[in-house]
Amino acid sequence: MPFGAESLTTANLKYLSAEQALRDLAYFLTQFRAKNNFGVTNHPWISVGGSYPGAVTAWFRYKYPHLTIGSLSSSGVVNAIEDFTAFDESIYTSTLKSGKACPAAIQKLAGYVESQLTGSNATAFKAVFKAEKLTTEEFLLYWSDVIVFQVQYGSRTILCDKLKNKTLEDQFRIIRLDALSIEPRDYSSYHLQDPAYYNA
């Protein structure tokens, strides 16, 4: 946070770039070596990262090959894909491993949520999740992440077992409880444009 509380103002967000992140890492590494921290002056370095940090570690190795002897990029997101349907297909394929009922239940729940977000009930429905400030699109992304995170990070079997042989109402209550672990404000453009939110 180079500008303190002002770091996340719109004027200073121009410094929040992948290029700047790479320069910051190079600076850190060279300073760490120069100051002989923990006696690692001449020891080799390997950069490591997963997902978005995986992209950074791959780019870092490419841009600063003299600073590391290698990099480990796990699921590095090095290509921007605007309409990434392959991700959705992989989630579907994964849930299908628990039987056809699991992806069918998830699809039915998505249809139910979409129906609740149209009409006069939408605000009250979002309020159940303390997500009144989210647009319809933001809420749908939030809702899908509640499910996707469980599948993506190793809890697919648990999720599918919880939904198995339950009514739609019970399945909704189960996912609503799971939603407590994710902060809806993180999906809200209303909150994201307020730097004070991040400094709280």
Stockholm file with secondary structure:
# STOCKHOLM 1.0

chainA/1-200         MPFGAESLTTANLKYLSAEQALRDLAYFLTQFRAKNNFGVTNHPWISVGGSYPGAVTAWFRYKYPHLTIGSLSSSGVVNAIEDFTAFDESIYTSTLKSGKACPAAIQKLAGYVESQLTGSNATAFKAVFKAEKLTTEEFLLYWSDVIVFQVQYGSRTILCDKLKNKTLEDQFRIIRLDALSIEPRDYSSYHLQDPAYYNA
#=GR chainA/1-200 SS CTTGGGTTSGGGGGGCSHHHHHHHHHHHHHHHHHTTGGGCTTCCCEEEEESHHHHHHHHHHHHCTTTCSEEEEESCCCSCCSSCHHHHHHHHHHHHTTCTHHHHHHHHHHHHHHHHTSSTTHHHHHHTTTCTTSCHHHHHHHHHHHHHHHHHTTCHHHHHHHHTTCCHHHHHHHHHHHGGGSCGGGGCHHHHTCHHHHHC
#=GC SS_cons         CTTGGGTTSGGGGGGCSHHHHHHHHHHHHHHHHHTTGGGCTTCCCEEEEESHHHHHHHHHHHHCTTTCSEEEEESCCCSCCSSCHHHHHHHHHHHHTTCTHHHHHHHHHHHHHHHHTSSTTHHHHHHTTTCTTSCHHHHHHHHHHHHHHHHHTTCHHHHHHHHTTCCHHHHHHHHHHHGGGSCGGGGCHHHHTCHHHHHC
//
